[in-house]
Each structure stands twice: as structure tokens, then as C-alpha cells.
Amino acid sequence: MKLCRVGQPGQEKPALVDRDGRLRDLSGVLADIDPSALSAARLAELAALAPADLPLVEGTPRHGAPVAGISKFVCIGLNYSEHAAESGLPEPSEPVVFLKAPSAICGPNDDTMVPFGSSRLDWEVELGVVIGARARNVGTDEALDAVAGYCVVNDVSERAFQLQSSQWDKGKGCDTFGPIGPWLVTRDEVPDPQALRLWLKVNGGTMQDGNTRTMIFDVKTIVSYVSRYMTLLPGDVIATGTPSGVGMGKKPEPIWLKAGDLVELGIDGLGSQRQKIVPYR
């Protein structure tokens, strides 16, 4: 099942994608796709609906982030050995955890704003994990039971800000630095989260082309690890790291995003995103 939220910012309505790729309005049966909608029982109820009985969403509405009320946006750094190498950093012995500000969250096709003082704006396609059940100190064998589904994330980064100190949050949490979606794809449709191709293009040229099978720490390990240090709540999103090919690692010179550039990215089975880089407004 593919769930999404469509409409203008702050006015999104819940929807699902039927087998023909059409949007069906869920607002008659669900207030929103928020933490209360992500329990296994609630998702089972939604899966039992007949999409043909739901109203069609007309036109091509804007997609918002597919989950409302995200309390935590957790990110994992350096989770692909090739990316660690291109960053000039050692492969971590345990997951590197940092947070994005919830105010960074935006729709998958919303513009990315260049922050004031930015000089090294970069991209990172990542698999996002959406939590569906409270998880506190869970083992790896039970970790995926807490997962509602998966989505595409662009961990937009400002490297000059990020590397200004040992704390990465300043370069990761700017407004529009957290495009999520277009869909939340429920766990039953993703039997193996370690077998997903990720890709990203800038102005039509391929920059990243990787696969989640090359993660250093897999999804169940990440969920278990993070749950040791903070209680994961329904609606929380974990971005699991990016493969090689980021702008910072390009040779012979880094490539940085600038106003007017177009970024396209996606994960097989989870949909795609498209962001125009624009001046801050």
C-alpha cells in the first residue's frame, strides 16, 4: 500500500495510490496520515479498503511529506563505505546518529532554498524508515516489527555549515533540507529493505547510483541501535545514509548546487522526487 498526503502546505489531505497509479481520497475514512494511522491494526484496516470505492483525487496536486506530526527526524551518517571514503573519513564502528530539525521537512517536489551564507550545498539520496510502533531498546530480531514502511529522503546538506564544527546539525537542518516522499510504502510491499536501488541526478546527469545492500549497518540494526538512546515513536523518520556520489566527493573538484539547478532522485518501488534549487525566500 502506498499512502501519501496531497494539497498545499498545512492543508494536505490523506490519499492512497491505487494499482493504476491514481490517487484516491482517504479523507472520508482517515483524518490524516499521522502517528495514529500507523499502527499495524490501522494499516490493516486501510489495506482492506476497496480503492475503487474511494473518490479520485483530480488533477496533479502537490505532494506533502507522507506523514504528519513527525516528532523526530533521525539521520545516520557515513553508512556506506564508499561514501565514507569519498568524504575522507574512516568507516564507522557503530552508527553515526544526528538529527534534522522538524522544520526542515517539506514535500518531495518542493523547492530547495539556498540558505543565507551558503557556499557548499550538496545532495544525498537516502532510504527513509517510518516508525509505526513505539520502540524502546528493541533487539534486532524485533526491530522491523516497529516499522510501518519506507520512503525516499533527500538529506540536503550545506557542507561549509556542517563541517564548521564537530556538530553536523547546523548544516543538515535548514529550511527545506528534508524532502520526504512522495509515498509511505508499507512494509508488506518491501520484503527486503536491503535490496533497493537508489539514484540521484543533477541537471539530468547521474550523480548517485547505489543499492541499500551495501549499507554498513542494515535497517534492523539501525532501528535497534537508535532505540537504545531515544524512544522511537509512531511517525518518526530515520534516514539511513547515502551511497557514494555526493557533490563533496566529486573529483577532481567538488560540485556544489546553485540556484537554478534541478535535482531528481528516487528509490525503486518507493517513487521519486524533483527539487528546483532557488534563492532563499
N, C-alpha and C positions, 0 to 999 in steps of 0.2 A: 504494500500500500504506500502510495506517495501522497503525503499531506503537505499543504502549503498555506500561505496567508497572502491575500491579494487586496490591493487598494492603496490609497495614498497613506503616507506616514501618519501613524496614530489612528487610522481608520480601516486597518486591514480586517478582512473577514476570512474565516477558515474555509478551505476548499480541499478537494482531493482531485487527483488526476486519474481519469478512467483509462480503460485499456486502449482507447483510441487516442489518448493524449489530450483529451478535452478536460477543461476544468469544470468541476461540479461543486455547487454552492453547499457548504455544510452548515451555514449559519442557522438553519432551521432546527438542527439537532445538536449543535455544539456552539457555545458562546465564543470560544477561541481555541486555538491550539496552544495551550499553556500547560503548566505543570499538572493541573487537574485532569488533563486529557491524555496523559502519557502513561498511565498505569496499564498493566497488561490486560486487565479486565475491560478498561475503557477502549483500548485499541482493538480488542477482540470485538466489541460492540460495533465499532466503526467498520471493521473489516466485514462484518455480516450485512452491512447495508447493501442494497442494490443500487449501484451508481445511476442506472437509468431512471430511477425514481427521484433523483435529486435534480434541482434546476441547473441548467447550464449557466456558466459564467460567460457572458457575452464579451466580445472584443478581445483586446490584448492588454489586460490590466497590469499595473506594476506589481511585482512580487516583493513582499517584505521578507524579513527573516522568517523562516518557517515555524519558529517557536517564539511565543510571547513570554514575558516575565522571567527571562534568564537571570538567575541570581549570580552565577559565576561563569566567567569565560576563561577557562584554564587552557594554557598552551604548553606544549612540550617542545623544547629546543634541541637542535642537533641530533635528531632521532634517525637520521640516515647517515651512514658512514661517509658517503661521497660528499654530502653537504658539509659535514664537519671538516673534511679535508679541504674543500674549496674555501671554507671560512678561516682556514689556518688554525683550527682548534682541535684538541685531542678528542677522540671518541669517548663519550661519557661512560662512566662505570655504572651510573644509575640515572634515571630520567631527570632532565633539567626542567624545572617547573617555573613558570611565570604566569602572570595574569594580564589580560587585556581589560581596560575599563569597559563596563557595560555600555557606556555612551559611545563607544566605537562601533557598536553593532549597527548594521544597516542592511538593506536589501541587496540581493546578489547582482543586480544591474544598476544600482545607484552609482552616481559619480563618486570618484575618489578625490578628495580635496588635498592639494599640496599644502602642508602646514606652513605657518609663518617661519621663516628661517631655514626651511628645508633645503638640503643640497644633495641628499643621497636617498632618494625614495626608491623602494625596492618591492618585490613581489614574492609570494610564497604560496603555492597551491598545497592544500592540506586536506586530509580526511578529518571530518568533524564527527565526534561521537556525542549523541544526545542521550542524556541520562533519563531514565523513566521511573526509577525506584530509588528510594533513599539508600545510600551505600556508605557505610562507615566501617573501615578496617575489614573489607571483604577480601577473601582469598582469590587467587587467580582462577580457580575452578568455578567459582560462583560469580565472577566479575561481570561476565556478559549477561547474566540474568538481570542486572541493573540497567542494561542498555535498552532504550526504546528504539533507536535507529541511528542512521548515519546521514551525513550531508557534506556538501562542498564548503570549504572555508578558504578565503584568501587572507593569510596572515600578513597584511600590508605592514611594511616596516620602514622606518626612517633610520638608516644606519648611523648617521652622524649623531643623532639623538641617542640611539640605542647603545652605542659604544663610548658614550661620553663618560660613563662610569660602569661599575660592575652591575648596576641595576638596569635591566632592559626595559622596564615598563614605560618610560618616557618615550621611547622610540617605537612602541608597539600599540599604545592606547589612544592615539589621536583620533579625533572625529573622523568617521568613515573608514577606519582602518580594520573593520571587522565585517566584511560582507559574508553573509551566511545564506545558503540555499542554492537553488530555488526550492528544493523539496527536503522534507524529512522522509527518508525511505526507511520503512520499518524493518526491524532486524530479521524478520522471516524472509525478506526479499534479498538479504545479503548474507548468504550462508557462510561465507569466508571473507571477513574484512581484510585478510592478508593476501588477497588476490585481486586487487583493484588497480587499474591503470590510472595514473594522474597525469595531466598535461597542462601546459600554460603557454600562451603566445602573447607576444607584444608586437603590435602593428603588423600582425599576420605572420611573424616569424616565430618558429618554435623555440622556446627558451628552456622549458622543463618537459621531460617525458620519462616518468618513472613508474614504479609499482610498489604498492604497500608491502609486498613480500620482502622487500629489502629493509624494512624498519629494523632498527636495533632492538627496540622494545615494542612488542606487539600490543594490540589493543587491550587484551585481557590483563596484561602486565601493567599497562599504564593506568587502567581504571583501578586495579587493586592498589597500586603504589600511591596514587593521589588520594585514595580513600583513607590511607593511614594518617594523613596530615590534615585533611579537611573533609567534613561530611559532604558527600555529593548528594544534591537534591534533584528531584524531577525538574527537567528543563535546563539544567546546567549543560554547558557545551565544553567538550575538550577537543582542542585542535592538536593533532598527533605528530606534527612535524612535517618538514618538506624535503623532497628529494633534491638532488643537485640541480644546478641551472639557474640559481638566483643571480640577480644583477651584480651583487657584490663579488661573486666568484668568477665573473667572465674574464677571459684572457684575450689579448694582452692588457686590456683596460676594463675596469668595471663599466657597466651600463646602468644608468640611473633613469628613472621615469621622470617625465616632464609634462607640463600642461599640453594637452592635445593628443597625447598617446592613448592607445586603446589596448586594454588588457582583456584577454579571453582565457578562460580556464575551465576545467571540468574533471570529473571522475566518471569512469564508465559505470553506467547504471544509476548514477546519482544526479545527473544533469550538469548544466554548465552555467557559467557566469560571464558577464561582459561589463567592464567598467571603463568609463572615459576619465582620464586624468584632467582635473580642472583646477584653476586657481582657488585659493581659499575664499569662501564667501560666507 
